[in-house]
Amino acid sequence: MKFTDQFAAAFPAGNPLPALLRQALELMEEHGCVRSRRDGVRYMTVHPEPEHSDIATTAFYVPEPATSAYWTASDDPEVNQRLSIFLRTGGDGSWAGLWLDDNGQQRVVHLGSGSGSVMLCVLTDSVQDLLRLLAIGYDELCWPEQFQRTPEEVREDEYDDDDYPPAPQLLRNHVERTLGLSIPARAAEIVVSTESMDASQASDPFWNWLKQVRGE
């Protein structure tokens, strides 16, 4: 089975994989972005070239219901089907996923590992903005303190040149030419506000929903 088909089949009927995201994944799969770990688990980077994917951190994984249940601390299927976690955003164990909010809108949310990133919030309000965000070219999307800087500035400040992947040109071309969307220089132009899981209170809707279902 193709990775994209397996990926799409793992989403619940009430919170399905959006067509625009599936289109982008199919394109990347056609160009050789799917990899396999030593344990056989497949994943997809935004880089077709093997030498780039070897150092790229951000990657798509088939969502697993157990992962959603871990985060919600709930065994209620109606709760867990509202959250599908599929995008690794950092080497620290941070993730992003698709959340169905109280109004039935699918929004992309971030779940920090807690041992590194503590960002817990709505990341983008649409899949279009997620694709735009990925196309900017950050290696990791879990560090909100980097969002005011370009990937080039982050690489210069914090990485050796050979430890940071180049801009994902295949995805950039798709976002700009096929979808007709602009790609900003910095994540802060898309992610206007973030929240910490350690905050005592927040206005972010996902933060509040997750805290509520967890009984915190």
C-alpha positions in Angstrom: 0.0 0.0 0.0 1.2 3.5 -0.8 2.2 5.6 2.2 -0.4 8.3 1.4 -3.2 5.7 1.2 -2.1 4.2 4.5 -1.9 7.7 6.0 -5.3 8.7 4.8 -6.9 5.5 6.0 -5.8 6.1 9.5 -7.9 9.3 10.0 -11.3 8.9 11.6 -14.4 9.4 9.4 -15.4 12.4 11.5 -12.0 14.1 11.1 -10.7 13.0 7.7 -7.5 13.9 6.0 -8.1 17.1 4.1 -7.9 16.8 0.3 -5.2 19.6 0.0 -2.9 17.8 2.4 -3.4 14.5 0.6 -2.6 16.1 -2.7 0.7 17.4 -1.3 1.6 14.1 0.2 0.8 12.2 -3.1 3.2 14.6 -4.9 6.0 14.1 -2.4 5.5 10.4 -2.4 5.7 10.4 -6.2 9.1 12.2 -5.9 10.6 9.8 -3.5 10.1 11.4 -0.1 9.0 8.3 1.7 11.6 6.6 3.9 11.7 3.6 6.3 13.3 3.4 9.7 15.3 0.4 10.8 12.2 -1.0 12.5 10.2 -0.8 9.3 8.1 2.2 10.2 7.6 4.4 7.2 7.6 8.2 7.2 7.7 11.0 4.8 10.0 14.1 4.7 9.6 17.1 2.5 12.9 16.4 0.8 13.2 13.9 -2.2 17.0 13.7 -2.0 18.3 11.1 0.5 21.1 13.2 1.7 18.7 15.9 2.7 16.2 13.6 4.3 18.8 12.0 6.5 19.3 15.3 8.4 15.7 16.6 8.2 13.7 16.5 11.4 10.2 17.4 10.4 8.4 14.3 9.0 4.9 12.8 8.5 4.0 9.6 10.2 0.8 7.5 10.0 -1.4 8.6 12.9 -2.1 6.1 15.6 -5.3 6.2 17.8 -3.2 5.2 20.9 -1.2 8.4 20.5 -4.3 10.6 20.5 -5.6 8.7 23.6 -2.3 9.3 25.3 -2.6 13.0 24.9 -6.3 13.3 25.7 -6.0 10.8 28.6 -9.5 9.6 27.5 -11.0 6.4 26.4 -14.0 8.1 24.8 -13.9 7.6 21.0 -15.8 10.8 20.3 -13.1 12.7 22.1 -10.1 10.9 20.5 -11.4 11.1 17.0 -11.2 14.8 17.2 -7.3 14.7 17.4 -5.1 12.9 14.9 -1.3 13.4 15.5 0.9 12.9 12.4 3.6 15.4 12.0 6.9 15.2 13.9 8.0 18.8 14.5 11.2 18.4 16.6 13.8 16.0 17.6 12.7 16.4 21.2 9.5 14.4 20.5 7.2 17.3 19.7 4.3 16.7 17.3 1.5 18.5 15.4 -1.8 17.1 14.4 -5.3 17.8 13.1 -7.9 18.9 15.6 -11.6 19.3 15.1 -12.7 22.3 17.1 -16.1 22.9 18.8 -17.4 24.5 15.6 -16.4 21.6 13.4 -13.4 23.3 11.9 -10.3 21.3 11.3 -7.3 23.2 12.7 -3.6 22.2 12.9 -2.3 22.1 16.5 1.0 21.6 18.2 1.8 19.4 21.1 5.2 20.0 22.6 7.1 17.1 24.2 7.3 18.9 27.5 10.9 17.8 27.9 12.0 20.3 25.2 9.3 22.4 23.5 6.3 23.3 25.7 4.3 24.9 22.9 0.7 23.7 23.1 -1.7 25.6 20.9 -3.3 26.0 17.5 -0.5 26.2 15.0 -2.5 27.1 11.9 -6.2 27.6 11.2 -6.0 25.8 7.9 -4.1 23.1 6.0 -3.2 25.8 3.4 -1.3 27.6 6.1 0.3 24.4 7.3 1.7 23.8 3.8 2.9 27.4 3.6 4.6 27.0 7.0 6.3 23.8 6.0 7.4 25.4 2.7 9.3 28.1 4.6 12.0 25.6 5.3 12.6 25.3 9.1 14.2 22.0 10.2 12.0 22.0 13.3 8.7 23.7 14.0 8.6 23.2 17.7 10.5 26.3 18.8 8.4 29.4 18.8 11.4 31.5 19.7 12.7 30.8 16.1 9.5 32.0 14.4 10.7 35.7 14.2 13.8 34.5 12.3 14.2 33.1 8.9 15.5 29.5 8.5 18.7 31.0 7.1 19.1 33.1 10.3 18.3 30.1 12.5 20.9 28.0 10.7 23.5 30.7 10.9 22.9 31.2 14.6 22.4 27.7 15.9 23.6 25.1 13.4 26.6 24.0 11.3 25.8 24.4 7.6 25.8 20.7 6.9 23.4 20.0 9.8 20.5 22.0 8.4 18.4 20.9 5.4 17.9 23.2 2.4 14.5 24.8 1.6 12.0 22.1 0.4 11.9 23.3 -3.2 9.4 20.6 -4.4 6.9 21.7 -1.8 7.6 25.4 -2.3 6.9 25.0 -6.0 3.6 23.2 -5.3 2.4 25.8 -2.8 3.3 28.7 -5.0 2.5 27.5 -8.5 -0.2 24.9 -8.0 -2.0 26.3 -5.0 -1.3 29.9 -5.8 -0.3 30.7 -2.2 2.4 33.0 -0.9 5.3 31.7 1.3 6.5 34.2 3.9 10.0 34.6 5.0 9.2 33.9 8.7 6.8 31.6 10.6 5.6 34.5 12.7 3.8 35.8 9.6 1.6 32.7 9.8 1.7 31.7 13.5 0.6 34.9 15.1 0.4 33.6 18.7 1.6 30.5 20.7 0.9 29.2 24.1 2.8 27.1 26.7 1.5 23.9 28.3 2.9 25.3 31.6 0.7 28.4 31.5 -1.9 28.6 34.3 -4.5 29.8 31.8 -4.8 30.6 28.2 -7.1 31.9 25.5 -6.0 29.3 22.9 -9.0 27.0 22.1 -7.0 23.9 21.7 -5.1 24.5 25.0 -8.4 24.8 26.8 -10.0 21.8 25.1 -7.1 19.5 25.9 -6.9 20.7 29.5 -10.6 20.2 29.9 -10.7 16.6 28.4 -7.7 15.7 30.6 -9.4 17.1 33.7 -6.6 19.5 34.4 
